[in-house]
Amino acid sequence: MFITYLRRELAGRRKQTAIVAIGMALAIALVIIVNAVSSGVQLAQATVLESVYGVGTDITVSQTPTAPTAGDTSGGPQRFDFGAADGTATDGTTTVSRSRLNATRGTSTFDSTALATVTAVDNVSGASATLALENTTFNGALPTFTPGTAPAEGATPPEGGPDGAGGSSFNVDSFSVLGLDPADEAVGPLSAVTLTDGRSLTKADAGAHVAVLDSSYATSASLATGGTVAIAGTDFTIVGLVTAASADAATAANVYIPLDVAQTLSGLTGQVSNIYVQAASSTDIAQVQSDIGKALPATTVKTQADLASSVSGSLSSASDLVKNLGLWLSLIVLAAAFLIAVLFTVSGVTRRTREFGTLKAIGWSNGKIVRQVAGESLVQGLIGGAAGIAIGLLGILVVNLVAPTLTAGTTSVAAAGPGGPGAGRGFGGAAQAAATSDIVLTAPVTVSVILIAVGLSVLGGLLAGAIGGWRASRLRPAEALRSIA
């Protein structure tokens, strides 16, 4: 009886059913598309962050920068001083060369014992420490001269030098170096790369002069597996090449070497610049962050959500657009669809005064009438939900076919960890963007999005049905009898 009456009433009110379903469909489709694009933006941010922090890294710990003290020149321009006896003289030309391995400019180091403190925190499943460094090499050629003498007035300028006429030539080259514990492969920057040639660092490499290079840097520097790369004047055997796990991101450094070797060569024995932490569960991240902050009050403890704010470029703009305009637009359209469903249902109930009054007169209870109206509204909502899912999936397909490209970058080395191959660093200058890459935005289809759509359609139908049913239940049989008379 209920199903038969329901089918007959919906068939007799096709216009109302179509209007309510279309309004609900458009609102639900918009919600689906906004949710999918939002998920795509979050995945894009995660891709950028994973290239710097590593797969599975939930929290990063770094030293809070302090203001320089009087006489501290560590933040000033780099200097290369040469003595009178330095360099190699040949045919009137003196060649000088010197390499220096320092902490990456813009970062601060702290005691490596902090790693043990972090590991001891409850619900920490893994942690690893790294030391972000920059290797700078100065090469120069100038005319040979005798110390303590000066050319006489009007004398012929000295000969020699790279041009044979007394000229000089200087070159400064720098690349990023990341020291890490070869035994920690599950957490940190090296876990976010893909091996393309040779092998990765292993536990047996501790204390050895071996290195893994970023493939792009190796190509630009004409280096290959089996060759050597000079770091702080020491030759390292290249054992492997890596690239970012995603084609849209960059690796965290140009060169990876064992942590203990990096500390020794840089003179930063027992020092690290970042600690990467993996929580036992996503629900434990807030607790782990809080406990680490209490155990190491002088450090900065950030989660992936905190670090996402360092992502700049059009990706950041898309994120803001989805969070603000997209969210509010979805809510407004959804509220309008619900309101339309309620108004049409109440209007339909008002027009059916005779019908409901007569049904009550022949024995229908208020509950049965409410169920009838609610059932009709629920079916209209489900029809709109089904159409909305179809339109939403079509919209997601269009987004994925268009595949808009977004530019993403990390705003600073201090905030985003060690710089990658794309880092903009000049000799004596401050560190700039850690990495810049183009991200192809894809809108994923997830079960949660479909469930949200179904839930909204049911909610809209029940809301309209509840209000319409309440209105119908207040009708009295006498009103129908007077209307018929």
Secondary structure in CASP SS format (residue, H / E / C, confidence):
PFRMAT SS
TARGET T0000
AUTHOR 0000-0000-0000
METHOD secondary structure of the structure
MODEL  1
M C 1.00
F H 1.00
I H 1.00
T H 1.00
Y H 1.00
L H 1.00
R H 1.00
R H 1.00
E H 1.00
L H 1.00
A H 1.00
G H 1.00
R C 1.00
R H 1.00
K H 1.00
Q H 1.00
T H 1.00
A H 1.00
I H 1.00
V H 1.00
A H 1.00
I H 1.00
G H 1.00
M H 1.00
A H 1.00
L H 1.00
A H 1.00
I H 1.00
A H 1.00
L H 1.00
V H 1.00
I H 1.00
I H 1.00
V H 1.00
N H 1.00
A H 1.00
V H 1.00
S H 1.00
S H 1.00
G H 1.00
V H 1.00
Q H 1.00
L H 1.00
A H 1.00
Q H 1.00
A H 1.00
T H 1.00
V H 1.00
L H 1.00
E H 1.00
S H 1.00
V H 1.00
Y H 1.00
G C 1.00
V C 1.00
G C 1.00
T C 1.00
D C 1.00
I E 1.00
T E 1.00
V E 1.00
S E 1.00
Q E 1.00
T C 1.00
P C 1.00
T C 1.00
A C 1.00
P C 1.00
T C 1.00
A C 1.00
G C 1.00
D C 1.00
T C 1.00
S C 1.00
G C 1.00
G C 1.00
P C 1.00
Q C 1.00
R C 1.00
F C 1.00
D C 1.00
F C 1.00
G C 1.00
A C 1.00
A C 1.00
D C 1.00
G C 1.00
T E 1.00
A E 1.00
T E 1.00
D C 1.00
G C 1.00
T E 1.00
T E 1.00
T E 1.00
V E 1.00
S E 1.00
R E 1.00
S E 1.00
R E 1.00
L E 1.00
N E 1.00
A E 1.00
T C 1.00
R C 1.00
G C 1.00
T C 1.00
S C 1.00
T C 1.00
F E 1.00
D E 1.00
S C 1.00
T C 1.00
A H 1.00
L H 1.00
A H 1.00
T H 1.00
V H 1.00
T H 1.00
A C 1.00
V C 1.00
D C 1.00
N C 1.00
V E 1.00
S E 1.00
G E 1.00
A E 1.00
S E 1.00
A E 1.00
T E 1.00
L E 1.00
A E 1.00
L E 1.00
E E 1.00
N E 1.00
T E 1.00
T E 1.00
F E 1.00
N E 1.00
G E 1.00
A E 1.00
L E 1.00
P E 1.00
T C 1.00
F C 1.00
T C 1.00
P C 1.00
G C 1.00
T C 1.00
A C 1.00
P C 1.00
A C 1.00
E C 1.00
G C 1.00
A C 1.00
T C 1.00
P C 1.00
P C 1.00
E C 1.00
G E 1.00
G C 1.00
P C 1.00
D C 1.00
G C 1.00
A E 1.00
G C 1.00
G C 1.00
S C 1.00
S E 1.00
F E 1.00
N E 1.00
V E 1.00
D E 1.00
S E 1.00
F E 1.00
S E 1.00
V E 1.00
L E 1.00
G E 1.00
L E 1.00
D C 1.00
P C 1.00
A C 1.00
D C 1.00
E C 1.00
A C 1.00
V C 1.00
G C 1.00
P H 1.00
L H 1.00
S H 1.00
A H 1.00
V E 1.00
T E 1.00
L E 1.00
T E 1.00
D E 1.00
G E 1.00
R C 1.00
S C 1.00
L C 1.00
T C 1.00
K H 1.00
A H 1.00
D H 1.00
A C 1.00
G C 1.00
A C 1.00
H C 1.00
V E 1.00
A E 1.00
V E 1.00
L E 1.00
D E 1.00
S H 1.00
S H 1.00
Y H 1.00
A H 1.00
T H 1.00
S H 1.00
A C 1.00
S C 1.00
L C 1.00
A C 1.00
T C 1.00
G C 1.00
G C 1.00
T E 1.00
V E 1.00
A E 1.00
I E 1.00
A C 1.00
G C 1.00
T E 1.00
D E 1.00
F E 1.00
T E 1.00
I E 1.00
V E 1.00
G E 1.00
L E 1.00
V E 1.00
T E 1.00
A E 1.00
A C 1.00
S C 1.00
A C 1.00
D C 1.00
A C 1.00
A C 1.00
T C 1.00
A C 1.00
A C 1.00
N C 1.00
V E 1.00
Y E 1.00
I E 1.00
P E 1.00
L H 1.00
D H 1.00
V H 1.00
A H 1.00
Q H 1.00
T H 1.00
L H 1.00
S H 1.00
G C 1.00
L C 1.00
T C 1.00
G C 1.00
Q E 1.00
V E 1.00
S C 1.00
N E 1.00
I E 1.00
Y E 1.00
V E 1.00
Q E 1.00
A E 1.00
A C 1.00
S C 1.00
S H 1.00
T H 1.00
D H 1.00
I H 1.00
A H 1.00
Q H 1.00
V H 1.00
Q H 1.00
S H 1.00
D H 1.00
I H 1.00
G H 1.00
K H 1.00
A H 1.00
L C 1.00
P C 1.00
A C 1.00
T E 1.00
T E 1.00
V E 1.00
K E 1.00
T E 1.00
Q H 1.00
A H 1.00
D H 1.00
L H 1.00
A H 1.00
S H 1.00
S H 1.00
V E 1.00
S E 1.00
G C 1.00
S H 1.00
L H 1.00
S H 1.00
S H 1.00
A H 1.00
S H 1.00
D H 1.00
L H 1.00
V H 1.00
K H 1.00
N H 1.00
L H 1.00
G H 1.00
L H 1.00
W H 1.00
L H 1.00
S H 1.00
L H 1.00
I H 1.00
V H 1.00
L H 1.00
A H 1.00
A H 1.00
A H 1.00
F H 1.00
L H 1.00
I H 1.00
A H 1.00
V H 1.00
L H 1.00
F H 1.00
T H 1.00
V H 1.00
S H 1.00
G H 1.00
V H 1.00
T H 1.00
R H 1.00
R C 1.00
T H 1.00
R H 1.00
E H 1.00
F H 1.00
G H 1.00
T H 1.00
L H 1.00
K H 1.00
A H 1.00
I C 1.00
G C 1.00
W C 1.00
S C 1.00
N H 1.00
G H 1.00
K H 1.00
I H 1.00
V H 1.00
R H 1.00
Q H 1.00
V H 1.00
A H 1.00
G H 1.00
E H 1.00
S H 1.00
L H 1.00
V H 1.00
Q H 1.00
G H 1.00
L H 1.00
I H 1.00
G H 1.00
G H 1.00
A H 1.00
A H 1.00
G H 1.00
I H 1.00
A H 1.00
I H 1.00
G H 1.00
L H 1.00
L H 1.00
G H 1.00
I H 1.00
L H 1.00
V H 1.00
V H 1.00
N H 1.00
L H 1.00
V H 1.00
A C 1.00
P C 1.00
T E 1.00
L E 1.00
T E 1.00
A E 1.00
G E 1.00
T E 1.00
T C 1.00
S C 1.00
V H 1.00
A H 1.00
A H 1.00
A H 1.00
G C 1.00
P C 1.00
G C 1.00
G C 1.00
P C 1.00
G C 1.00
A C 1.00
G C 1.00
R C 1.00
G C 1.00
F C 1.00
G C 1.00
G C 1.00
A C 1.00
A C 1.00
Q C 1.00
A C 1.00
A C 1.00
A C 1.00
T E 1.00
S E 1.00
D E 1.00
I E 1.00
V E 1.00
L C 1.00
T C 1.00
A C 1.00
P C 1.00
V C 1.00
T C 1.00
V H 1.00
S H 1.00
V H 1.00
I H 1.00
L H 1.00
I H 1.00
A H 1.00
V H 1.00
G H 1.00
L H 1.00
S H 1.00
V H 1.00
L H 1.00
G H 1.00
G H 1.00
L H 1.00
L H 1.00
A H 1.00
G H 1.00
A H 1.00
I H 1.00
G H 1.00
G H 1.00
W H 1.00
R H 1.00
A H 1.00
S H 1.00
R C 1.00
L C 1.00
R C 1.00
P H 1.00
A H 1.00
E H 1.00
A H 1.00
L H 1.00
R H 1.00
S H 1.00
I H 1.00
A C 1.00
END
